[in-house]
Amino acid sequence: MKQWPLNPKLTKEMASEEIILEKTVSRRIPQKGENGSFWEDRGDRYHCGVDLYAPVNTEVVSVEGGIVAETGLMTSPEILPYWNPTYYVIIEHDKGLFGKYGELAGFTVKKGDEVEPGSLIGRVGMVLNSARIDNSCPLYIQKLKNRNPSMLHFEVWENEPITVHRKYLGGNWFAEEMPENLRNPSGYLKAKRIFYTEITG
């Protein structure tokens, strides 16, 4: 069975209030040209994945089974001053596809771990530090200053994921020509989207 990568847990009190879930945890994949969409033109860079909006600490689970190929630091104020520390997990799924689950507050797996569909791998983090956003930041970052969203940044790579490259930083590609092994994750997620909630006491 395949899973949607965000797995919010609701209390019994919230279970009947579906509108709360709709407003806090996205089941929607941004469409072309929207904020957080695949290959969104951000002026000086292009977005390598899709952003799935959800509150900080929302559970992030593996879409499919696979082997954890890599974990690491994705963003940090030491890299860019307006970034908080966030992390990534890369899972090698079937047929040589790698899913990169990024902008995590932390992760619960290590390289070499085998995961099942729906296995907890981390939690949603907050990548931007609004207090450090000023006029020196890229325009699209400045626009997020007072409406700083938290999200899962999700990428799909074929054969070999790129995490370190002179044109790649924080889930963005600093060139118009797309890397040949980068895939649009929208179709992948749509084909595998099963959403469920666990009601907790």
C-alpha positions as CSV (number, residue, x, y, z in Angstrom):
1,M,0.0,0.0,0.0
2,K,1.2,3.5,-0.8
3,Q,0.9,6.5,1.4
4,W,0.5,10.3,1.2
5,P,3.7,11.7,2.8
6,L,2.0,13.8,5.4
7,N,0.3,12.0,8.2
8,P,-1.4,14.3,10.7
9,K,-2.7,12.7,13.9
10,L,-6.0,14.2,15.1
11,T,-7.5,14.0,18.6
12,K,-11.0,12.7,19.0
13,E,-12.2,16.3,19.6
14,M,-10.9,17.3,16.2
15,A,-11.9,14.2,14.3
16,S,-15.3,15.6,13.2
17,E,-13.9,19.0,12.3
18,E,-12.7,18.2,8.8
19,I,-12.3,21.9,8.0
20,I,-9.5,22.2,10.5
21,L,-7.6,19.4,8.7
22,E,-8.2,21.1,5.3
23,K,-6.8,24.4,6.6
24,T,-3.8,23.0,8.3
25,V,-2.5,20.0,6.4
26,S,-2.5,20.2,2.6
27,R,-3.6,17.3,0.4
28,R,-3.0,19.5,-2.6
29,I,0.0,19.6,-4.9
30,P,0.8,23.1,-6.2
31,Q,0.1,23.5,-9.9
32,K,2.5,24.9,-12.4
33,G,3.4,28.5,-11.7
34,E,2.0,28.5,-8.1
35,N,4.1,29.0,-5.0
36,G,5.9,25.7,-4.2
37,S,5.2,24.1,-7.6
38,F,7.7,22.0,-9.5
39,W,10.2,24.1,-11.5
40,E,8.7,27.3,-10.3
41,D,10.7,30.3,-11.6
42,R,11.9,32.2,-8.5
43,G,13.8,34.8,-10.5
44,D,17.3,33.7,-9.9
45,R,16.6,30.0,-9.4
46,Y,14.1,27.2,-10.1
47,H,12.3,25.0,-7.6
48,C,13.4,21.3,-7.8
49,G,10.4,19.8,-6.0
50,V,6.9,20.5,-4.7
51,D,6.0,22.0,-1.3
52,L,3.3,20.3,0.6
53,Y,2.1,22.7,3.3
54,A,1.5,21.5,6.9
55,P,2.1,22.7,10.4
56,V,5.5,22.3,12.0
57,N,6.0,18.8,13.5
58,T,3.4,17.1,11.3
59,E,4.5,13.6,10.7
60,V,6.3,12.8,7.5
61,V,6.1,9.2,6.3
62,S,7.6,7.2,3.5
63,V,5.4,7.2,0.4
64,E,6.6,3.7,-0.5
65,G,8.9,1.1,0.9
66,G,12.6,1.3,0.3
67,I,16.0,1.8,1.7
68,V,17.3,5.1,3.3
69,A,20.1,6.2,0.9
70,E,21.1,9.3,2.7
71,T,20.3,11.8,5.5
72,G,21.7,15.3,6.0
73,L,21.5,19.0,6.6
74,M,19.4,20.8,4.0
75,T,19.3,24.4,5.3
76,S,21.2,26.3,7.9
77,P,21.8,30.0,9.0
78,E,25.5,29.2,8.4
79,I,24.6,28.8,4.7
80,L,22.1,31.6,4.4
81,P,21.3,33.9,7.4
82,Y,17.5,33.7,6.8
83,W,17.4,29.9,7.0
84,N,16.7,27.8,10.1
85,P,18.4,24.4,10.3
86,T,16.4,21.8,8.4
87,Y,17.2,18.3,7.3
88,Y,16.5,15.8,4.5
89,V,16.0,12.1,4.1
90,I,16.5,10.4,0.7
91,I,14.8,7.0,0.2
92,E,15.6,4.7,-2.7
93,H,12.2,3.4,-3.8
94,D,11.4,0.9,-6.5
95,K,12.9,1.1,-10.0
96,G,15.8,3.4,-9.2
97,L,13.6,6.3,-8.1
98,F,14.8,8.4,-5.1
99,G,12.4,10.4,-3.0
100,K,14.0,13.4,-1.2
101,Y,11.9,14.4,1.8
102,G,13.3,17.9,2.8
103,E,13.0,20.8,5.1
104,L,12.4,18.4,8.1
105,A,12.7,19.6,11.7
106,G,14.5,16.3,12.3
107,F,14.5,12.7,11.2
108,T,14.0,9.3,12.8
109,V,15.9,7.0,10.3
110,K,19.5,6.4,9.3
111,K,21.3,5.4,6.2
112,G,20.7,1.7,5.3
113,D,17.4,1.5,7.2
114,E,14.6,-0.4,5.4
115,V,11.3,1.5,5.5
116,E,7.7,0.4,4.7
117,P,5.0,2.5,3.2
118,G,3.8,4.9,5.9
119,S,6.9,4.5,8.1
120,L,7.7,7.6,10.1
121,I,10.8,9.2,8.8
122,G,10.7,12.7,10.3
123,R,8.6,15.8,11.0
124,V,7.9,19.0,9.1
125,G,10.2,21.9,9.9
126,M,10.2,25.7,9.4
127,V,12.9,26.7,6.9
128,L,12.7,30.5,7.0
129,N,13.5,32.7,9.9
130,S,11.3,35.7,9.4
131,A,13.3,37.9,11.8
132,R,16.3,37.6,9.4
133,I,14.4,38.4,6.2
134,D,15.3,41.9,4.9
135,N,15.7,43.8,1.7
136,S,18.9,42.0,0.8
137,C,17.0,38.7,0.5
138,P,15.6,37.4,-2.8
139,L,12.2,39.0,-3.7
140,Y,10.3,35.7,-3.4
141,I,11.8,35.3,0.1
142,Q,10.8,38.9,1.1
143,K,7.2,38.1,0.1
144,L,7.1,35.3,2.7
145,K,8.3,37.4,5.6
146,N,4.9,37.8,7.3
147,R,3.3,34.6,6.0
148,N,6.1,32.2,6.5
149,P,4.6,28.7,5.7
150,S,5.9,25.4,6.9
151,M,6.0,22.5,4.5
152,L,7.5,19.3,3.3
153,H,9.7,19.9,0.3
154,F,9.6,16.7,-1.8
155,E,11.8,15.9,-4.8
156,V,12.1,12.9,-7.1
157,W,15.3,11.9,-8.8
158,E,16.1,9.0,-11.1
159,N,19.2,6.9,-10.7
160,E,21.2,9.4,-8.6
161,P,19.9,12.3,-6.5
162,I,21.8,15.5,-6.4
163,T,22.4,17.0,-3.0
164,V,25.8,18.7,-3.5
165,H,26.3,20.7,-6.7
166,R,27.5,24.2,-7.5
167,K,24.0,24.9,-9.1
168,Y,21.9,23.3,-6.3
169,L,21.1,24.9,-3.0
170,G,18.2,24.4,-0.6
171,G,16.0,22.6,-3.0
172,N,16.6,25.1,-5.9
173,W,18.6,24.9,-9.1
174,F,20.5,28.0,-10.2
175,A,20.2,27.6,-14.0
176,E,17.4,27.4,-16.5
177,E,18.4,24.0,-17.8
178,M,16.9,21.3,-15.6
179,P,19.1,18.5,-14.4
180,E,18.5,15.5,-16.7
181,N,17.8,13.1,-13.8
182,L,15.3,15.4,-11.9
183,R,11.7,14.3,-12.2
184,N,8.4,16.1,-11.6
185,P,7.1,14.7,-8.3
186,S,3.5,15.7,-9.0
187,G,2.6,12.7,-11.1
188,Y,4.4,10.4,-8.7
189,L,2.4,11.7,-5.8
190,K,-0.9,11.8,-7.6
191,A,-0.5,8.1,-8.6
192,K,0.3,7.2,-5.0
193,R,-2.0,9.5,-3.0
194,I,-3.9,7.7,-0.3
195,F,-4.6,9.9,2.7
196,Y,-5.6,8.7,6.1
197,T,-5.7,10.0,9.6
198,E,-5.1,8.2,12.9
199,I,-7.5,9.1,15.6
200,T,-5.7,9.4,18.9
201,G,-7.0,9.4,22.5
